[in-house]
Amino acid sequence: GRSRRARLAAVPPAVLAGGGTGGRRVVLLDDVHTTGATLDACARALRDGGPPPSRIDAVTYTRTLR
């Protein structure tokens, strides 16, 4: 429910300034886990976008059921 401005304000300054995530532990947060495509795309972007994080974890609030 946050605005784009509020979401950007919550991102650590090192990531926004191009400091990247190299060597850091990163936690991806997704509100709903359906296929995992969003989390996968985010993890790939983190790994391919410069020095990779030391670890990437993913957390979701809910999961869709068939």
Steps between C-alpha positions, in 0.01 A plus 500: 500500500801735505566751226796465265679777689451322833626170355812665360562668834509157665783372275845523661692798358793281388275316257349818356838669466642215297692355793332174415457197714840338444594280791188587698218273604177596322145409597234525230150560631192417292145531626365192316695203366330358195743359243820646643569686175526841668742378766704316237522811279606716794768251609635477144516879472692520827748234387542643149507869591851526636675346797256234623363482852655244731156347552147556371204390711132538414206554733132506406191582703265254333497228241230430248353152499354312208 
